[in-house]
Structures are given as C-alpha cells and as structure tokens.
Amino acid sequence: MSDPSPYTPPKVWTWNKDNGGRFASINRPVAGATHDKALPVGRHPMQLYSLATPNGVKVTVMLEELLALGHAGAEYDAWLVRINEGDQFGSGFVAVNPNSKIPALLDRSGPVPVRVFESGAILLHLAEKFGAFLPAGGAERAECLSWLFWQMGSAPFLGGGFGHFYAYAPSKIEYAIDRYAMEVKRQLDVLDRRLAESRYLAGDAYTVADMAIWPWYGTLVKGQLYEAGEFLQVQDYPNVLRWTDEIAQRPAVQRGRKVNRTWGEPASQLPERHDAADFDTLGRGQPATPG
C-alpha cells in the first residue's frame, strides 16, 4: 500500500513527540540522563546491563562460551535493563554508555573499572582479554574482524530500517519496506555466498563474527525476528539456514539466549543472571536478586 499523502520536509525540522510508532515514548533527539538511578553491582568481575534483544544476546552468548572454555574471569552478573520503560536513560547507565543503548559492560576485574559499550566493542574486548574466539593474526584475524564489522554496519538496515518499517512503524510505507527488504535480502545473499564456501564466517573456526551475526540473521531466517521469514523467502538461503541450525545447537548459545529475556515460554526466560545455577530455576520462578 502506497503512502496516500505526499510529504514535503519543512525548512526546519521540529520534534513531534507523538510521532514514532511503538517506541515514541522513549525516543528523543537529545542525549543524556533523564533521571537519577544508580546501577546495581554484583560480585563477579563482569557486570552486564542488558536485555535479550539480538545485540544483547551477542554478549551473553560470548560470556557463556568463555565460561564453557573454563575462563573463570568471565563470570558475570547480568542486570535487566527495560528499554521500553526508559531504564537506559538512568544516570548510572548513561555513565557506562553515553549512547543509552544496550548492552553495556563494566569490567571490574582490575583496580579501575573499565566501561565498554557497543556490542561489537564488547565482543572484541572480551576476545582479546581472554584470548578466545578471535584469531591471533594474519588473514584469519582480518577475515574475522571484517565480518564482525560487517555486522555492525549492516544490522542497522535490518533493525532500524526493515524492522522498524515492517513491524513497528505506525503506518506501512510501501517504499520504505521495499527499500529495506531489498537490502536485507542482499545481505542474506552475501552471507549465503560466504557460508557456501566456509563452515563459519571467518573460516573453519567459530568466532566472535558468528556470535555477532547469528542473533540477528540466524533468528531472522528461523522466523523468530519480526515474523518476517515468509515475507523475505528465507528458504532461498540454505547455507545461512545450515549455519544457523549448527550454532543453535551449542549449549552456551542456548544459555546465552535466555539471559535478560522477559518474553516467550517461561523456560526460555532468565531476566537476571548472577550464577550458573540460575539456569536451573527456569520455569520455576526466578532466583532472588543478590544483596
């Protein structure tokens, strides 16, 4: 359906607080905190403030994978940030991430806490800190980093572009949906061609590149993101589907997807994670928040 009323941009843009669809109540054209709220701090070296969106899942999967390898220093507390309620604009969160987006990590393993924000930066920080899931050098490292940053540059077209206009915009705009659907299908074709020649995105080894891309494009082709699988004809990308299913079988991935999740089946939700044993409570009520 075409937009029935042509729009001519004004000479000077002004903010319409009532425009913006599902997230209009929290969107604004300025940065900074809207209220004072200190962040909770648990007992583990890594303090994660997040929600189980695709960007949040990247980091919880990484942390669970590191723990599965035996890196005790990757133990973490995962605190829930309810972005629909504006938690990301609290003063404590803004101090960790001035961009007010999840996820945000506070690495308290050293004498001075280190803030890390943006999901790709967090993955890279953890990979370098623990020497895992990132090739040490050469062509393999370059390939891994190229795909990692491909995701950081591509996902806004999938999320903020296609996802917004297809799923969240207050009115359906044919041009916008067609434009972003075309780009998302092009991106899926990029991935499918790469995965036709390689088991994982960076080569034979599973890396941070896969952890970054899978929560977005893996869930998309399985119909779990925007319910757009049929619309995008995802069956056209068999190599992406093969890769998606293989990664989904990893126990650390299965755990990571549940952390900071507040929707879906009860057994898939772990709103906060403060200990590995917390996964045992799924479907039977949530563990108490640590004091």
N, C-alpha and C positions, 0 to 999 in steps of 0.2 A: 504494500500500500504506500503510495507516494504522499509526501507531506503536502496537505491541501493549502497551506498558507505560506507563500514565499517569504523569506526572512531577509531583511536588509540590515546589516550591522550598523549600529549607531556610530557617530564620530567618537564618542567617549563611552566606554563600557562601564556599566554600573552593576553592582551585585544585587541580584534578585534572590532573596533568602528562601522564597517559596519554590524556586526552580532547582531541579537537580535530581528528581526521582527519589528512589529508595533511601539514598544517603544524604538528602538535602539538609537534614537536621544537624549533621556533623561537618558538612563541607563549608569551607570559608576561604576567602582569598588572602588571609594573613596567617603567619606562623606564631609560635609561642604558646605558652600555657594559658589555659582558661580558668584554672583553679589550682589551689594548693593541695597536693596529695603526695605524701612520701611513698616510695616504693618499698614493699616488703623485701627482706633479705633472709635467706635461709642459711643452712650450714655448709653447703657444698661450694667447691671452687667456682662453678659456673652458675650464674644467676640469669635465667632467661625470662623475658617478659614478652608474651606472645599470644597467638590464637592460631588454631589449626586450619588457617587458610593455606593455599599452596605455598606461599612464601614462608609461613611459619613451619609447615611440615618439613621443608628443606632442612632446617636446623635441628629439629628434634630427631629426624632420621639420622643426621650426621652424628649427633651426640650418642644415640643408641648404637650406631655402628662402631663408634670409638670404644664404648663400654664393652661391646661384644668382643672386641680385639684385646681387651684386658687393660685399657688405659684408664686407670682409676682416677686420674686427674680430670677426666671428663665428666665426673659425677656432677649432677646439676639439679637445681630446683627450677621448675617451670611454673611461672605465675601467670594466671589468666588475665589477659587484657581485653576487655569487652569493647571492641572498637565501635559497635553500634551505639554504645552508651557514652562514648567520648572519653574513655579511660586514657587514651593515648595523648590527651591534652592536659593531663595532670602534670604538675611541676616536676615531680620525680621522674616521670617517663621522658619528658622533654629534655631533662638534663642528660639522659642517656642517649636519646635520639632526638635531636633538634628538628628532624623532619616529621616527627609524630606518626611514624608508620611502624607496624610490627614486621619482623621481630627485632628486638633489641637485646643485646647481651652485655652483661657486666662480668668481666673476667677478674675474679678476686683471688686468683692463685698466687699473685705476687704481693709485695709490700704496698703497692699502689694499685687500686682497682683501675682496670682499663675498659673503657666503653668501646663497643663495636656495634655499628648499625649498618643496615642494608644487608639483606640475606646473603648475597654473594661475598661480601666482605667478611661476614661471619664464617662462612664455609672456608674461605681461604685462610683466615686467622687460625681456625681450629686445625685445618690440614697441615699448616706449617708448624704449629705449636707441637702437634703430636707425631708429625712425620708419617701421615697416613692419608691414603686416598688422593694423593697428588704425586705424580711422577717427579723424581728428583731433578731432572733436567733434560736437555735435548729436545728432539722432535716430539717425544711423548708428552713432556710438560707443556710445550707450546700448543699441542693439539687439545689437551685438557683445558687449558686456560682459554683457548679460543672458543670452545663450546660453552664454558662457564659464562663468558661474557656475551656470547651469542644469546644465551637465555636472558641475561639481564637487559639486553637491548630489545629482545623480541617479545617478552611477556607483556609489556605494556600494550602492545597491539592486541593480544589475546584477552587480557583482563580489562584494562581501562578502555579499550576500543571495542572489540567484539562483545565481550561480556557485558559491558555497560549498555550498549545499544540493543543487544539481543535480549538480555534478561532483565535489566534494571531501569532503563530509561522510561519516563512517564508516558511517552508516546513512541510508537515504532516508526522509524525513519528509514525508508527503503534504501536510499543512497548510502546512509551510514552503515547499515547492516551489510549491504552488499560489498561495500568497500573493505570492511574489516573481515568479513567471511572470506573474501578472496585472499587477503593477506595471511589469515590463519591457515588456509589450505595450502598456500605456498610454503609456509613454514613447516607444515606437516610433511610436505613433499621433500623439503630439504632434509628433515630428519630421516624420512623413509629411505632416501637415497644413501645417506651415510650408513644407516643401520643395515642396508643390504650388503655392505662390504665389511662391516665390523660388528663384533658381538656387542660392544658397548660404544659409547660415543667417542671416547678418546682412544679406543683400541680394544685389546683383549682384556684389560683390567677395568673393573668397576671403580669409578672415581667421583669426585665432587661434581663433575659435569653431569653425571647421571642423577645424582641427588638433587641437583638444581632443576633439571629439566623434567624429571619424572612427575613431581607433584602437580605440575601444570599440564603437560601434554599427555602423560600417562592417564591421568584421571579424565582428561577430555575424551580420549579415544575409547574409554570404557563407559562413557555416558554419565560420568559422575560429576561433571563440571558444566554448569549451565543447561544440563539436559539437552545438549546440542549434538550428540553423536549422530543421530539420523540426519539432522539438517546438514551437517558437514560431510556426510557419507564417509565416515571414518574407516569403513571396510576397505577403502582404497589404499590403506597404508598398512599392509600386512607386516612389514618389518618393525614398524612402531608398535604394533599390537604384540608381536613376539617379544620384543624388548620390555614392554610394559608388564606383560604377564610374568616374565622371569624375575624382574625386580620386585614385583608384588609378593613373590614367594619368600623373600628374605625376612627372617624373624625380626630383625632390627627395624626394617621398614614397616612391618605390621605394627610394632610397638610405637614407632615414631608417629604414625598417622593418628594414633589415639590421643596423644598428649595435647592438652589445651583444646580438646574438642568438646563442644557442648550441644551437638545435634546428632541425629541419627539414632541407631539402636543403642540402648544403654551399655551393652558390652563393647561398644566402639568409642565410648566417651571416658576420658580421664582429664577432667577440667584442669587439675593441677597435679604435678608430679614432683614428689620430694624424695622418693626412694624407689628402687626397683620393685620392691614388694607391693607398691601401689597398684601395679597392674593386676595383682591378684584380687583386688576389690571390684573390678569391673562388673557391672550388673548387680552388685550387692551393696550399693551405696558408696559414697566417696570417702577416702581417708581424711582424717582431721588435718586441718592446716597446722603446720608446725608452729610452736610458740617461739 
